[in-house]
Amino acid sequence: MPAPAAETPNSSQQPEQQILAVAREVQNQQVAIAENQAKIEAKVAAIAENLRLSRIYSSRGGGGK
């Protein structure tokens, strides 16, 4: 009979552990998303700068407008 009593706390802790695991996973995903967003913004800024320089060189070189 002690075995069912031992299983009862485990069964009540298991959903809590699953919720905590899911919460940790969501937090990890949020960190990854934030890092990816920063990388995307850096790449967009680099592309914008390249376009700006291309326009300057194009206007100086007499490139068609």
Secondary structure as the mmCIF struct_conf table of DSSP 4:
data_model
#
loop_
_struct_conf.conf_type_id
_struct_conf.id
_struct_conf.beg_label_comp_id
_struct_conf.beg_label_asym_id
_struct_conf.beg_label_seq_id
_struct_conf.end_label_comp_id
_struct_conf.end_label_asym_id
_struct_conf.end_label_seq_id
HELX_RH_AL_P HELX_RH_AL_P1 PRO A 2 ARG A 60
TURN_TY1_P TURN_TY1_P1 GLY A 61 GLY A 62
#
